[in-house]
């Protein structure tokens, strides 16, 4: 384990301890309640950017600052703001639809689970797809700008591998990862949902990187 690995782990542990410890956790939750967009921005800008650094470390075998890191952190912060809004919007929307009989939710613990499931499924199958498509474009634009020269939006859009986006990102990560993961997220108390959503971005990045490396390793052996 390298020094950078230890620093990254300690930084993540510090964030988790800050939210888990009663004194700091209560203060941070109170701040999230009074300034939800600001805290949403901060949680994603910090944690999701840490995820970007970890994925780069796994891919390159060393810690290195990728080009356009500040721009990526800014994009993640904006994503955090949108997540705060969408979580509130879809939670309230599913509750309203269920109250009028538009969605089956059952009773007792089944009701809690189905509320969480419908919220996760509907959010990921609508906002989730649009958000991830926009994020692919923003990543491609940042990469193109980091390479130098003028960048046209039309050229950036064409450069995205949309076949992989729809077959893998939409067709596999949404039903197999995001819907189950966010179902669990919506079963948690409201003050922890945005934080867990930011942590999930790290988890997915690690899973996808590990899967890609395993596939490449099997291809080399073949």
C-alpha positions as CSV (number, residue, x, y, z in Angstrom):
1,X,0.0,0.0,0.0
2,X,1.4,3.4,-1.0
3,X,1.4,6.6,0.9
4,X,-1.3,8.0,-1.4
5,X,-3.5,5.0,-0.7
6,X,-3.2,5.7,3.1
7,X,-4.0,9.4,2.6
8,X,-7.1,8.6,0.5
9,X,-8.4,6.1,3.0
10,X,-7.8,8.4,5.9
11,X,-9.6,11.3,4.1
12,X,-12.6,9.1,3.4
13,X,-12.6,7.8,7.0
14,X,-12.5,11.4,8.2
15,X,-15.6,12.3,6.2
16,X,-17.5,9.2,7.5
17,X,-16.4,9.7,11.1
18,X,-17.5,13.4,10.9
19,X,-21.0,12.3,9.9
20,X,-21.2,9.3,12.2
21,X,-20.0,11.1,15.4
22,X,-22.9,12.5,17.3
23,X,-21.5,16.0,17.8
24,X,-20.2,16.7,14.3
25,X,-22.9,14.6,12.7
26,X,-25.7,16.5,14.3
27,X,-24.0,19.8,13.2
28,X,-23.6,18.6,9.6
29,X,-27.1,17.3,9.4
30,X,-28.4,20.6,10.7
31,X,-26.4,22.4,8.1
32,X,-27.7,20.1,5.4
33,X,-31.3,20.8,6.5
34,X,-30.7,24.6,6.5
35,X,-28.5,24.7,3.4
36,X,-29.4,21.6,1.4
37,X,-28.0,22.8,-2.0
38,X,-24.8,24.0,-0.5
39,X,-24.2,20.8,1.4
40,X,-25.3,18.7,-1.6
41,X,-22.7,20.5,-3.7
42,X,-20.0,20.0,-1.1
43,X,-20.7,16.3,-0.5
44,X,-20.6,15.4,-4.2
45,X,-17.7,17.8,-5.1
46,X,-15.6,16.1,-2.4
47,X,-16.6,12.5,-2.4
48,X,-17.3,12.0,-6.1
49,X,-14.1,13.7,-7.0
50,X,-12.3,11.4,-4.6
51,X,-13.9,8.6,-6.5
52,X,-12.5,10.0,-9.8
53,X,-9.0,10.1,-8.2
54,X,-9.4,6.5,-7.0
55,X,-10.6,5.2,-10.4
56,X,-7.6,7.0,-12.0
57,X,-5.3,5.3,-9.5
58,X,-6.8,1.9,-10.3
59,X,-6.4,2.4,-14.0
60,X,-2.9,3.9,-14.0
61,X,-1.4,2.1,-11.0
62,X,-0.4,5.3,-9.4
63,X,-1.8,8.5,-7.9
64,X,-1.9,11.3,-10.3
65,X,-4.0,14.4,-10.8
66,X,-6.0,14.0,-13.9
67,X,-6.4,17.0,-16.2
68,X,-9.5,19.0,-15.7
69,X,-9.9,17.9,-12.1
70,X,-11.3,21.3,-10.9
71,X,-13.8,21.3,-13.7
72,X,-14.9,17.7,-12.9
73,X,-15.3,18.6,-9.2
74,X,-17.5,21.6,-10.2
75,X,-19.6,19.3,-12.4
76,X,-20.0,16.9,-9.5
77,X,-21.0,19.7,-7.2
78,X,-23.7,20.7,-9.7
79,X,-24.8,17.0,-9.8
80,X,-25.0,17.2,-6.0
81,X,-27.4,20.1,-6.2
82,X,-29.6,18.3,-8.7
83,X,-29.6,15.2,-6.6
84,X,-30.9,17.1,-3.6
85,X,-33.7,18.5,-5.7
86,X,-34.5,15.2,-7.5
87,X,-34.5,13.2,-4.2
88,X,-37.1,15.6,-2.8
89,X,-39.1,15.7,-6.0
90,X,-39.4,12.0,-6.5
91,X,-40.0,11.1,-2.9
92,X,-42.9,13.5,-2.8
93,X,-44.1,12.5,-6.2
94,X,-44.2,8.8,-5.4
95,X,-45.9,9.5,-2.1
96,X,-48.5,11.6,-3.9
97,X,-49.1,8.9,-6.6
98,X,-49.4,6.2,-4.0
99,X,-51.9,8.2,-2.0
100,X,-54.2,8.4,-5.0
101,X,-53.8,4.7,-6.0
102,X,-51.6,5.3,-9.0
103,X,-48.8,3.1,-7.5
104,X,-49.3,0.0,-5.4
105,X,-47.4,0.3,-2.1
106,X,-49.1,-2.2,0.3
107,X,-48.9,-1.8,4.0
108,X,-46.4,-2.0,6.9
109,X,-42.7,-2.8,6.0
110,X,-43.8,-3.7,2.4
111,X,-45.1,-0.1,2.0
112,X,-41.8,1.3,3.1
113,X,-39.9,-0.9,0.7
114,X,-42.2,-0.3,-2.2
115,X,-42.1,3.5,-1.7
116,X,-38.3,3.3,-1.8
117,X,-38.3,1.0,-4.8
118,X,-40.7,3.1,-6.8
119,X,-38.8,6.2,-6.0
120,X,-35.5,4.7,-7.1
121,X,-36.9,3.0,-10.2
122,X,-38.8,6.1,-11.5
123,X,-35.9,8.5,-10.7
124,X,-33.3,6.3,-12.4
125,X,-35.4,5.5,-15.4
126,X,-36.1,9.2,-16.1
127,X,-33.8,11.7,-14.5
128,X,-31.0,9.1,-14.1
129,X,-30.7,8.5,-17.9
130,X,-30.8,12.2,-18.7
131,X,-28.2,13.0,-16.0
132,X,-25.8,10.3,-17.0
133,X,-26.0,11.3,-20.7
134,X,-25.3,14.9,-19.8
135,X,-22.4,13.8,-17.6
136,X,-20.9,11.8,-20.5
137,X,-21.0,14.9,-22.6
138,X,-19.5,17.1,-19.9
139,X,-16.7,14.5,-19.3
140,X,-15.9,14.4,-23.0
141,X,-15.9,18.2,-23.2
142,X,-13.5,18.5,-20.2
143,X,-11.2,15.9,-21.8
144,X,-11.2,17.7,-25.1
145,X,-10.5,21.1,-23.5
146,X,-7.7,19.6,-21.5
147,X,-6.2,18.3,-24.7
148,X,-6.1,21.9,-26.0
149,X,-7.7,23.7,-28.8
150,X,-11.3,24.9,-29.4
151,X,-14.1,22.5,-28.8
152,X,-17.5,22.5,-30.4
153,X,-20.4,20.9,-28.6
154,X,-21.5,19.0,-31.7
155,X,-18.1,17.4,-31.9
156,X,-18.1,16.5,-28.3
157,X,-21.6,14.9,-28.5
158,X,-20.5,12.8,-31.5
159,X,-17.3,11.6,-29.7
160,X,-19.4,9.9,-26.9
161,X,-19.8,6.1,-27.3
162,X,-23.6,6.2,-27.3
163,X,-23.8,2.5,-28.1
164,X,-22.0,1.6,-24.9
165,X,-23.9,4.2,-23.0
166,X,-27.3,2.6,-23.9
167,X,-26.3,-1.0,-23.9
168,X,-24.1,-1.0,-20.7
169,X,-24.7,2.2,-18.7
170,X,-28.5,2.3,-19.2
171,X,-29.1,-1.4,-19.9
172,X,-27.0,-2.8,-17.1
173,X,-25.9,-0.4,-14.4
174,X,-29.4,1.1,-13.9
175,X,-31.3,-2.2,-13.3
176,X,-28.4,-4.1,-11.7
177,X,-26.8,-1.4,-9.6
178,X,-28.5,2.0,-9.4
179,X,-32.1,0.9,-8.8
180,X,-31.2,-1.6,-6.0
181,X,-28.7,0.7,-4.5
182,X,-31.0,3.7,-4.4
183,X,-33.8,1.6,-3.1
184,X,-31.7,1.0,0.0
185,X,-30.7,4.7,0.0
186,X,-34.4,5.7,0.2
187,X,-35.0,3.3,3.1
188,X,-32.5,5.4,5.1
189,X,-33.3,8.5,7.1
190,X,-33.5,11.6,4.8
191,X,-30.5,13.3,6.3
192,X,-28.2,10.5,5.1
193,X,-29.5,9.9,1.6
194,X,-27.4,12.5,-0.4
195,X,-24.3,11.4,1.5
196,X,-24.9,7.8,0.6
197,X,-25.6,8.7,-3.0
198,X,-22.2,10.4,-3.2
199,X,-20.5,7.3,-1.7
200,X,-22.3,5.1,-4.3
201,X,-20.5,7.0,-7.1
202,X,-17.2,5.9,-5.6
203,X,-18.5,2.3,-5.3
204,X,-19.7,2.1,-8.9
205,X,-16.4,3.5,-10.2
206,X,-14.4,0.9,-8.4
207,X,-16.8,-1.9,-9.6
208,X,-16.6,-0.8,-13.2
209,X,-12.8,-0.4,-13.1
210,X,-12.4,-3.8,-11.5
211,X,-14.7,-5.4,-14.1
212,X,-12.9,-3.7,-17.0
213,X,-9.5,-4.8,-15.7
214,X,-10.7,-8.4,-15.2
215,X,-12.1,-8.5,-18.7
216,X,-8.9,-7.2,-20.2
217,X,-6.9,-9.7,-18.1
218,X,-9.0,-12.6,-19.4
219,X,-8.6,-11.3,-23.0
220,X,-4.8,-11.2,-22.7
221,X,-4.8,-14.8,-21.3
222,X,-7.0,-16.0,-24.2
